[in-house]
Amino acid sequence: YGTNFSLVKLLGDTMPEGISLTIRFALAALVTLPWLFEGEIFDDTSGEINRDVLMATWLGFEVGLWNSIGYVAQAVGLETTQASK
């Protein structure tokens, strides 16, 4: 957990925050992508959309959005704050 702040600070020193965040989230998306399509979207018996899988996918996207906002705020804060404060 603690190494995350150091990594974000180092990345912020070497490249713009937007690019480093894009790389980090693209890598995380690639790693977790197989689990996105693990559940059956359509029910085998009725052919209707499986609402549980659809809701879990939607909630996962929402959590990811809030997580992204948090990381952007963290990167901006680390960029604008000195290490001694």
C-alpha positions in Angstrom: 0.0 0.0 0.0 2.7 2.5 1.0 4.7 2.0 -2.2 1.8 3.3 -4.3 2.4 6.9 -3.2 6.1 6.7 -4.1 5.4 5.1 -7.4 2.8 7.8 -8.3 5.3 10.5 -7.3 8.1 9.0 -9.4 5.7 8.6 -12.4 4.6 12.2 -12.0 8.2 13.3 -12.1 9.0 11.4 -15.3 5.7 11.8 -17.4 2.5 13.8 -17.3 -0.2 12.5 -14.9 -2.7 11.8 -17.7 -0.3 9.4 -19.4 0.8 7.7 -16.3 -2.8 7.2 -15.1 -3.7 5.9 -18.6 -0.9 3.3 -18.5 -1.8 2.2 -14.9 -5.5 1.8 -15.6 -5.0 0.2 -19.0 -2.8 -2.4 -17.3 -5.3 -3.0 -14.5 -8.1 -3.3 -17.1 -6.2 -5.9 -19.1 -5.5 -7.9 -16.0 -9.1 -7.9 -14.8 -10.8 -8.2 -18.2 -11.3 -12.0 -18.2 -13.5 -11.7 -15.1 -15.8 -9.1 -16.8 -17.1 -11.7 -19.3 -17.0 -14.7 -16.9 -20.7 -14.8 -16.2 -23.4 -15.7 -18.7 -25.1 -12.5 -19.8 -28.1 -14.3 -21.2 -30.0 -16.9 -19.2 -29.8 -20.3 -20.9 -33.4 -21.4 -20.1 -35.4 -18.2 -20.8 -33.0 -16.4 -23.2 -33.5 -13.2 -21.2 -30.7 -10.9 -19.9 -29.3 -12.2 -16.6 -29.9 -9.1 -14.4 -27.5 -10.2 -11.7 -24.6 -10.3 -14.1 -25.7 -7.0 -15.7 -26.0 -5.3 -12.3 -22.6 -6.6 -11.1 -21.0 -5.3 -14.3 -22.6 -1.9 -13.9 -21.6 -1.7 -10.2 -18.1 -2.7 -11.1 -17.9 0.1 -13.6 -19.2 2.6 -11.0 -16.6 1.5 -8.4 -13.9 1.8 -11.1 -15.1 5.3 -11.9 -14.9 6.4 -8.2 -11.5 4.7 -7.9 -10.3 6.6 -11.0 -11.4 9.9 -9.6 -9.6 9.1 -6.3 -6.3 8.3 -8.2 -6.5 11.4 -10.3 -7.0 13.5 -7.1 -4.1 11.6 -5.5 -1.8 12.3 -8.5 -2.7 16.0 -8.5 -2.2 16.2 -4.8 1.2 14.6 -5.0 2.1 16.9 -7.8 1.2 20.0 -5.9 2.5 19.0 -2.4 6.1 19.0 -1.3 7.5 15.8 0.3 8.3 17.5 3.6 4.7 18.7 4.2 
